[in-house]
Amino acid sequence: MKTVKTAMDNVKNLMFLALLFMGLQAFATIEDPLKPENPNDDGKGKIVGTIVDKNSDSPMEFANIAVYTKADSILVTGGITNENGQFEITDITYGDYYLEANFIGFDKTNVVDITLDRSNRVYDAGSINLSPSTVALGEVNVVADKAAVEYKLDKKVVNVSQVISAIGGTAVDVLENTPSVQVDIEGNVSLRGSGNFTVLIDGRPSVLSGSDALRQIPSSAIENIEIITNPSAKYEPDGAAGIINLVMKKNSMNGLNGIVNASVGTGEKYRGDFMLNYRMDKVNLFIGADWTDEINNGGMSATRETYSNDTTEFLNMKGDRNWIRGGHRFKGGADIYLSDVTTLTLSGETGTSERGNEGGGRTENYTVPASEDIFSITEETSDRNNDFYTLNMNFQHKFDDKGHRIEATAFYSDESGTDNEIEGELLADGNYYPTSEYLSRVSTFETEDERDIRLKLDYTYPFSEDGKFEAGYQGRLESEDETLEFRDYDQASDSWIINNEYSSSTDFQRDIHAVYSTYSNKLGKVAYMAGLRGELTIREIKNSKATDVSTLNRFDLFPTTHFSYPIMKTADLTASYSRRINRPNGRDLDPTPNYFNRYAIRFGNPDLKPEYTNSYELGFMKRFGETRSFMSADLFRRVTNNKIDRTQELGEDGVIYMYTDNFDKDYSTGVEVTANLSYKKWLTVNTSVNVYDYKITGEIDGESIDQQSTNWGGRMNTTFKISQSSRFQVNAFFRGKSVSAQGESGAMFFTNFSYRQEFLDNKLSATVSFRDPFGTGRFERTSYGDDFKSWFRFEREPRVVMLTLSYKLNNFKEDRRGNRGGGDGGMDMDGGEF
């Protein structure tokens, strides 16, 4: 069995996709009328060629090829192209045939008079051009849509342009409709039930991390989002659940191109951004900016019971919790094509991130047996401002057009900022009219300065048509200086007094040096890749409240394996394993008390160990016809050692003290079923359902906290194509209950409606989205111990209406050819990004 030619000129997403294409084969359905005279001649040949977009001259990935007998037009076999537009169809019995090439939204093209015999065992169809299919309807052209979610061998790719409910929003809004991803009411993202994932932007680390990074990036600036649950050894093993990579838009058409977006929403929500791209023969310049100013309103309710001897204390709270998101960012750079095989990319960005919250409400505090009720009005404000900048350099040189190359990347980021929080509680009467007396009022003022340097060198050598060797080095140098000033309010003098007991400074330093190698090849029909990564971690934490310096010097190994096997022409079986790590962050390690209010104080733990996760996956995918419809099923099991979780305990002073600690393990075992179905040209449904058994084991003060639950969730994204220029979309999301070390979270359900209309030959579009029209978006959590029980519920702002206008300059569109090897493309097994 032979494979498609492994080569990567420009486009990302190669390694796993190459394994997929290497697994495709075609079986002949007619017998060879000639018996070969040469015993090495099996009487079969093959057809090869390349399919390109006639207008842009770019290779077309996933184009369909069908081979028919010339005499009676019987379908014999077929295949699809790889990302370089290449195809290779083997095991075709000698005879006369013709070929039909096709892609959704393009006119079919035939190649006739194909003859395979002993003297011509390989027929090269050359370059086959496909022209976009257009139907004249006044001034409107009909072109094909991408699938909202594309299922590839190593990842799920979300095409942001097809999720119209996210237009005018952020990356979080896109992920609300993404398989394997869950988003709670507060905008916190988890990947298959875990919040421990890595966020990359164009394959590189973000200045912000996790959900904070995803909340800051406008959806209009994103080309697609890649969900990678089992990365290879080439990628950093951080994040127990995997990687979420945001591939940003960047045009490469000659001349000036771009896009401008503006959004306004109810409840004081405003967004705007633009991107401009100017392409010349040897240089591609790009510049952009975005601005955000919005308030996300919400409400909260909480109750708490604490038990001491024969007395039970009750605390009831109800009020508002509003989040403020703002800031701006400027970015720019250049791709410099030093030669046809050498590319240098320089880029950077700078900006300000503003986050805060405003809240307050009514509090009632009493005990049973009865005591005097205490009524109060709470005030909570937080104002966090960060200035940041990043610098990137990527160099790539190709030794040939078969994938032999070397790539070097350097990244530097700096983020500095302040965080000022004030918590107050005013005594009130029974009707909640406040007095001038504070029961408590405190303030915390934090400063921080974070620096991050990343260095990377990758070498790729394809030693055969099926085999490839990769090796490289990655270095991470991270440092952070932080001060915390805790202040008590003196009502008599109306001034703040520094409380040194809760004030501190921390110096955090961590260096990680890694080397890796991967080896991929093929054994029969089975394509495989094995990888090993070694990491040396050196960490030092100095805290002014700690008597000793916390140090860590550890070497870890992270093996990975991936397999692919073609069951039939339109179905594949995959399997993978990876070992991953979740390193505790600086806040988790900081032993300084973090004062929430007079009822709760949180502590970090400098002795925390990292989590280690063994992740196993077994997947099956079935494709249907030419509609790009598919169904997939993924079995997964994830076992995490040294599970990090928060615990609570009641102090003798009646205050709840919260700690972070390592427990024994947690387990997630389940299945995720995903389908992308195009029933008609006017209806597309993308849906996924996941069910998994979750278990956490460990002890608190010598007592078992073992808990288990069956977790399940689902989502559905349904798009109605009302006309060639209008779309209506309905999104629905559900997540069931789940347990934690000391409690459980409740179920959650919400929906979104969206409508998009195109104008001016698709240059101008208007999108209206209606978020949570039924007001069901809420989140609940219950925590309990031997001497306490607490309940918390948050309700986000319902029935939010957003209007977004987008204007494309010079008909801005994606470039199928990628960025000619620069470092700003998406991730794949041949990527070279962080």
N, C-alpha and C positions, 0 to 999 in steps of 0.2 A: 504494500500500500504506500502510495506517495502522498505528499502533502502540498499544500499551497506554499508558495515561496515566502520565506520569512524575511521581511524587509520593512524598514521603517524610515521614511524620508522626513516626514513632517508631522503626521498626525499622531496624537497620543492614543492611549488605550490599546497597546499592542499585545503585551505578553499573553494575557488570558484570552484575548480575542484570537491571537495566533493559535493558541491551543485548541480553541473551538474550531477554527477553520481547518487545522491539521486533522481534526477528527472527522470531517465530512468526507464521505466517499459516495460513489455512485455505482450501482450494480446493473449490469446489462441485462436486458430482458429478451434478447434474441440470440439465437445460437450462431456461432461462427460457421459459415458453410465451408470454410477452408481449414484444412488441418495444417498446422505449421510444419514446415520442413525442418526448421531449426528447433531443436529440443528446448532452447532457451526462449523461444518465441511462444508466448501463451495465447496468441491470437487476439490480443487486446491492445488498444491504444488509448490516447488521451487527447483532450482539447484544452488549450491554454489561451489566455488573453487578458486584456485590461478593459474595464468600462469606465468612461469619463463623462463628465458633464460637458456637453458641447459648448455651452455659453461661457463657462468659466475655465474650461480645460482642467478641471480638478477631478481627482479619482473619486469614484462613488462606492462607498461602503454599503454592504447589505443589498446590493443589486442582485436580482434573480436571473439565473441562466437555466434554460430548459432545452434539452436535446431531443429531437424528433427524428424518426426514420424518414428518409426522403420519399420512399415508395408509398407509404400509407399514412404518414403523419401520426404515428403512434409515439406517445411520450416514452422515452427510454430512460432518461436520468436527468439530473439537474444539480445545481449547487448555488452558492452565493459568494460574493466577492469579499475580500478582506478590506481593511481600512485603506490599503493602497490601490483599491479598485481591481485587484488581481484575482483571477480564478483559475482553477486547475481541476478538470473533471476526468477521472481515471476509470480504468476497467471497462472501457467501451469496446464491445466486440467489433472486429473489422466490418466495414460496410459503408453505406452512403447515408449522410444525415444532413440536417440543417439545424441551426441554433437560433433561439429567440432570447434576446436580452430585454429586461424590463425592470422598472423601478416605479414605485408609487409616485404619481404626479408627473411622469415622463412618458413620452411616446415609445412604444415598443420598436425594437430594431431587430431585423433578421440577418443572419449570415448563412448563405446558401452554398450548395455544392461542396460540402465537407466530405472528404473521402479518407478513410483510415484503412491501411493495408500494410503488408510486410515492408514495403518500401517507404511508407509514410505513416509511421506509428504515432507521431506527434503532429497535431495540426495546430498551428499558431494563428489564432484569429486576429492577432494584433490589437490595435486600439479601436474599441467600439464606442462611437459617440451616441449619447442619448440626449434628446432635446426636451426641455420642459413642456409639459402638456398644458395648453391654454385653451379656454373656451371663451369666445367673445360674448360678453353680456353687457352691452353698453361700454362703460369705461372700466369694468371689473374683470380681472383675470382670475381664473381658478387654478390654484396650486395646492399640492398636498400638504397636510399637516404632519408634523412629527407625532409620534406616540408620546403621551404625557409621561409615561415611565417606560424606559427600555431596559430589559433584563439582559445583562451581559454576563459572561462567565465569572468574572471576579467582582462584579459590582452591579448595583442598580443605578441607572442614570435618569435623573428627573429633568425633563426639558421644561425650563421655567416658563417659557412663552406659552405653553399649553395649560398652565395652571392660572387661569384668568382671575380666580378669586384672590390670588396673592399679589396682583398688580396694585401698586401703590403701597405695598407693605414691605416686609423685610424677609430675610431668609427663613425666619421662624414661621412665617405665614405659608411659605412654600412647603416646609417640612410637615405641616399639619396634614398634608395629603400624600405623604411618602411612605411606601412600604418599609417596614422594620423600624420606623421612627415614631415616637410618641411625644406629644407636646402637651404640657398641662396648662391650666388656666392662667398661671402666672408667666407663661412663656418659657418655662424650663424644658429643655429638650432631653430626651433619653433615647438610646439606641438599643432596641430589643430589651427594654426594661432597665437599662443601666445608664446612669448619667456620666459614666467614665468613658468618654470617647475623645478623640482628638479632632480639632477643627483646623483645616488647612485652607489657605486661599491661593489658588493657582499652584497647589502643591507645596506651598511654603507655610510656615507657622504664622499665626495671627498675633498681633500685639495683644489683643484681647483673647480670652480663652472661653471655651465651652459655649454656653447659651449666651453669655455677654457678647461674644463676637458675632453670633448669628443675629442678635437683636439690632446690631448697629449697621448692617449692610443692606441697602435697598434691593429689593428683588429685581428691579429694572436693570440693575448693573450686572446681574448674574446670567450667564449663558446656560449652564446646567449645574446640577448638584450630583456628586458621585457618593454613593453609600457603599463603603467597603467594610465588610464585617470580618473578613479573614485575610488581612494583607500578608504579603510575602516578607521574607527576611530583609528585603531591600528597604523596607520602610520602618520607621521608628515604631517600637512595640508599645508605646504609651497609649493608654486608653483601653480598658479591658474589653469594651464592646466593639472597637474598631475605629474607622476614620470617616469623617464627613468632609469632603473636599468641595469647595466652591470654585467653579471654573468661571472666571469673569469674562465679560464680553470684550472683544478686541477685534476690530475689523482689519482686513488686509487688502481691500480693494484699492486700486490706484486712485489718487486724487483725495479730495476731502470728503469724509463721510462722518456720520455721527447720529446721535439720538438725544432728545431732550424730553424730560418727564417732569410733570408737576402733579401733586396730589393734595387734596383737601378733604377732611372728614369731620363728621360731627364730633363734638366734644373737644374741640381745639386740637386738631391733628393736621399737621402740614409737613409736606416733604417735597423736595426738588432735587434733581440731579441732571447731569449731562455728561456725555462722552464724545470726544472728537478724535478722529484718526486721519492722519495725512500720510499717504503711502507714495514713495518714490521707488525707483528701481533698486537702490542699494540701502535705503533707510526707510523705516516705518516709525513715525512719530505718533504718540498717543497722549492725551491729556483728559482729565475728568475731574469732577467735583460732585459732592452731594451735601445736602443740608437737611436737618431734621429738627422739628420742634413740635412735640406732641405730648398730650396728657392722656393716660389710660386710667380711667376711673374704675373704682371697685369698692366693694363693701366687705366687711369681715364681721364674724361673730365667733366668740370663744367662751368656753366654760372650763373651770378647773375645780376639782375637789381634792383636798389633802386631808389625811387622817392622822391624828395624834391622840393616843389614848382613847378617851371616849368622846373626843371633840372632832367634828368635821367642819373644815373651813371651805366656804364656797366663794368663788370669784366668777362674775359674769361680765363680759365685755361685748360691746357692739358699737361699730362705727365705720368710718371710711378708711380706705387705703388706696391712694392714688399714686401712680408712678409717672414720673416726668422723664422723658427721653429727649435729648437734644444733641447738638454738635454739628460739626462740619469737617470735611476732609477734602484735600486736594491731592491729586496723584498724577503722575506722568512718567514718561520714559521713552525709550527708543530701542528698536531692533536694528542692529547694524549688520548687514550681510557682507562680511569681509571677503567672502568668496562663495562659490556655489556649495562648498562643503563646510564652511566655517561661519558661525553666527555668534555675535556678542549682543546681549541684552542688558541694558541699564535701566533701572526704574526706581521709583521711590514715592513715598506719600507722607503727608503731614496733616495734622488736624487736631481737633479737640473733641473729647467725648464728655457729655454732661448727663449725669444720671442723678435722680433724686426721688424722694417720695414725701408725700404729705398725708397725714392721717390723724385721726382723733375720734373720740367717741365717749360713750358713757360706760362707767364701771361701777359695779355694786359688789361690796365685800361684806360677808357676814359669816357667823358660825352657828352651829347647832351642837349642843344646847344654845339657845338664843343669846345673842349679844346685840349691841347697838349696830345697826347697819351703817356702813360708811359708803357714801356716794361721792363720785369724783368725775371730773372731765379730764380725759387724757389728750395730750398733744404730742405728736411725733413728726419731726422734720429731718430730712437727710439731704445733703447737697454734696455731690461728688463730681469733681472736675479733673480731667486728665488731659494733658498735652502729650502728643506722641509723634514720632516720625520713624520711618523705616527706609533702608537702603538695600537694594538688591543688585547683584551682578551674576550673570549666567554666561558661561562660555561653552560652546559645543563645537567639536570637530568630528566630521565623518571621514573615516578612512576609505569607505566604499559605500555603495548603495545597498548593501546586504545587511546593514545593521551594525557593522563594526565601527565603534565610535568611542569617544571619551568626552566627559562632561564635567565641568567644575562650577560650583555655585557658592557664593558668599552672601550672607544675610546679616544685617545689623538692625536692631530696634532699640528704641529708648522711650520709656513712658514715665512721666512724673505727674504727680497730682496730689490733691487734698480731698479729705472726706470729713465733713463736719455734720455731726448728728446731735440732736437735742431731744431729750425725753422729759416730759413734764406731766404732773398729775395735780390738778387743782381740786381742793375740797369743794363739794357742792351740797346743796340741800336735797331733800327727798324728791323735789321736782327737777333736779339736775340743773339748777341755776348756780353757776360757779361763784365762789367767794374769792377773796384775794389771797387766800392762804394756800401755799404749795405743800402737798404731802411729800412730794419728791420732785426734784428737777436736777438733771445731770446733763453733761455734754461731753462728747468725745471728739477730739480733733486729731486726725491721722495725716501724716505725710508719707509719701513713698516715691521711690525712684528705682525703676526696674530696667535692667540692661540685658540684652540677649544677643549673643554672637553665634552664628551657625556656619559651619564650613563643610563642604561636601565634595567628594571626588568619586566619579563612577566610571567604570570601564566595562564595555560590552563587547564580547567576541563570539560571533556565530561560527562554530567550527564545522558545521554541516548544514544540510538543508533543514534538518529537524532539531539539531542541537545548538545550545547556546550556553555560554559561561559568562557570568557577571560577577564583579567584585568591586568593593569600594570602601571608603572611609567616611564617617560622619562625626563631626565634633560639635558639642553644645556647651557653651560657656554662659552660665546664667548667674546674675547677682541682683540682690535687692536690698535696699536700705529703707527701713521703716521706723517711724516714731509714732507713739500713741500717747496723747496727753488727755488724761481724764480730769474733768472739772466738776466740782460741786457748786450749786448755786446758793449764794448767801442772800436770803431775802431781805435781811435787815439793811445791808449795804447795797443791795441790787447789783451784785458783782459775782464773777466766777472765781473760784479758788481751786488751784491745782491740787489734786489728790494724788500724791506720789505712790500710794499703795497700788493703784490701778494703772499707773503710767509706766511706760517702758520704751526701750528702743531695741531693734533687732537688726542684725546683719546676717543676711542669708547668701550663701555661695554654693553653687553646684556645677560641677564639670562632668560631662558624660562623653566618653570617647568610645566609638563603635567601629567595628570592621564587620563586613558581611561578604558572603558569596552565595550565589545560586547556580544551580545546574539544571538545565531542562533538556529533554530529549523525548524520544518516542520509542515504545516497545510494542510492535504490532499496531493495534488500533488505539492503544492507551498512550495518551500524551501525559507527561508528568514533569514536575519540577520539585526539586528539593533545595532547601536553603538553610543556612545557619548564620546567626548573628551573635557576636560577642560584645558585651558592653561593660566598661569599667566606669563606675559611678563614685565620685569623690564629693562629699557634701559636708559643709560646716555651718552650724547655726550658733551665733553669739547673741544672747539675750541679756539685757541689763538686770533682769530679775532672776536669772538662773546662775547658780554658783559654778556650774561646769559648762564647757563648750560641747554641744552635741555634734558628734562627727559620725560619718558613715563612709566606709571604704569597701565597696562590694563589686564582684565580677559576676555577671549573669550570662547565661546562654539562652538563646531564643530560636528554637528550630521551627521550620515550617515545611509543609508538604501540600502539593496540589495535584489532583488527577482529573482527567477528562476522558470520557469514553462515549463515542457516538453509538447510540442504540439503533437509530434509524436515521434516514436522511433529514428528518425534521425534529429529532428529539435527541437530547444529550443528558448524560449522567455525569455529575461532578462530585468530587469529595475533596475536603481540605482540612488541615489542622494548623493551628498556630498557638504559640505561647506568648502571652502579653503581660504588661505590667501597668499598674496604676500607682504612680508616686504621689504621696501626700503633698499638698501644697503648703505654702508658707503659713497661711492662716490656721490650717489644721495642726501645724507643728508649733505654733506660738503659744507658750504657756501663760501669757498675760491674760488676766480675766477680761472678758468682753461683756460689758454691762448692757443687757437688753433693756430692762426696766427694773423696778424695785421688786419684781416677782421672779426674775430669771437672770442668771449670769452664766456665760459660756466660757470654757477653758479649752485651749489647744493641748497637744500632747507631743513633746519633742521626741518621745521614744516610739512613735508610730513606725510600724514596718510597712513597706510597700505591699500592695496586693499583687498576687500572681494568678493569672487566669489561663487555663487550658481550654481552648475553643475548638469544637469539632462541628463540621457541617457536611451534610449529604444532600445534594440538590438534583432535581429533575426538571427539565424544561421542555415543553412541547410547543412548536410553532405551527401556525395554521395558514396555509396558502400564501397569497400575496398581500394580505391585509395588514401584516405585521402584528396580527393578534397572537397571543401566547398565553399559556398557563404554566405556572411553575409551583413546585412544592419544595421547601427547604426544611429538612430535619436538622435541629441544632441542639448541642449540649455545651453548656459553659459551666466550668467548675472554678471557683475563685477561692484561693487560700489567703489567710490573713485578712479576711473581710473587714473593711473599714466602715464603721457605722457610728452614729451618735447615740448616747444614752443619757438618761435623766435620773436624778435622785433628789429627794427632798431633804434639805438641811434642817438642823434643829431650829434655825431662825425662820423657818417657813418659806425660804427661798428655794426655787428649783434650780439646781446646778446641772449644767449640760456638759458632757465630756465627749471626746472622740477617742475611740479605742479600736484595737484589732480583736475580731472574733475568730472563730474557727474557720468556717467555710460558708459559702452559699452556692446553690445549684440552680440552674435554669435549663430545663429540658422540654423541648416542644417542637411544634411545626408551624411554618408560615406558608400559606397558600396565596399566591398572587395571580391575578388575571388581567390582561389588557385585551378587551374584545371590541371589535368594530362590527356591530350588527348590520348596520346600513351606513351609507355615506353620511347620513345626518345624525348618527348616534354612536358614541364611543363611551365605553364604561371601563374604568380602571378601579379595581377593588382588591383588597387584601384582608385576610383574617389570620390572626395568630393565636395559638393556644399553647401555653407552656406551664409546666409544674415548677413552682418556685419554692425553695427551701433554704432556711438560714439556720446554722447551728452555732452554739457557743454558750458561754456562761457570763453572768453578771453577779459578782459577789458570791461565787460558788453555786449559784442556782442556774439551771438550764434555761436558755431563752429559745430553744428549738421551736421553730414555727414553719408552717407549710401552707401554701395556697395554690389553687389553680387559677392562673391569670389568663385573661383573654381580652382581645380587643379587635377592632376592625375599622376600616374606612372605605368609603366609596366616593369616587369622583366621576360624575356623569356629565358629559358634554353633548349638548344639542346644537347642531349646526343649522340654524334657522335659515340662513342664506349664505352666499359665498362671502359676505362681508359682516356677518353677525353670528355671535355665539352666545349660548346661555349655559351656565354651569351650576350644578348642585353638588356640594361637598357635605359629607356626613362623617363624623368621627365618634368612636366609642372606645372607652377603656374601662375594664372591670376593676374589682378590688384587688389589693395586694397587701401582704404583710411586711413588717420590718422587725428590727430587733425588739422594739418595745411598743408595738402597735400595728395599725393598718391604715391604708388610705382607701377612700371610697371610690365608687364608680363615677364616670364622667361621660357626658354626651353633649355634642353641639353640632350645628349645621351652619353652612354659609351659602348664599345665593350670589351669582355674579352674571353680568351681561356686558359684552364687548361689541362695539360697532366701529367698523373701519370707514374712513373717508379719504377723499383726495387720492384715489388710486393706491390705497393702503399706506399712504405716508402719514396720515393722522388717524389716531385711534382714541376712542373714549371708552372707559371702563367704569361701570358702577358696581360696587360690591356691597352686599348687605350681610353683615356678620352677626351670627347668633340671633336670628330673627325671633326665635321662640324663647329666648332668655333662659336656656338650660345650662349655660356654661358656668359650672361651679366645681370647687374642689374641696374635699373634706379629709381630715386626718384625725385619728384617735391615738393617743399615747397613754400608757398605763404602767404602773408599778405596784409594789405591795402597799405603798402609802400615798399614792396619788392616782388621779385619772384626769386627763384633759382632752378636750375636743376643740377643733378649729375648723372653720369653714370660710372660704374666700369665694366671692362672686364677682366676676369681671363685668365690665360695662357691656350690656347687651344692646342689640339693634344699632350697631355702629354702621353708618353709611359712608363709603369712601368714593370719591370721584377722581379718576386719574386721566390726564391727557398726555399722550405721547406723540412726538413728531420726529420722523426719520428724515435726516438730511441725505440727499442723494440715494434714497432707497437703501439705507443701511441694512446689511444682512450678514449672516455668518459666512466664514470662509471654510469650505470643506477641506482645504489643504492645511489648515492649522496655521502655525506661525513659523513655518520653515525651520523648525528645530530650535527656536528660542525657548527660553525657560518659563514662559508664562502660560503654557497650555495646561491641559488637564493631566491627571495622573494615570499611569498604567504601569504594567510590569516593566516597561522599557523607559519609564518616565525620567528619572533623574532628579525629580523635585524632592523636597523634604517630605 
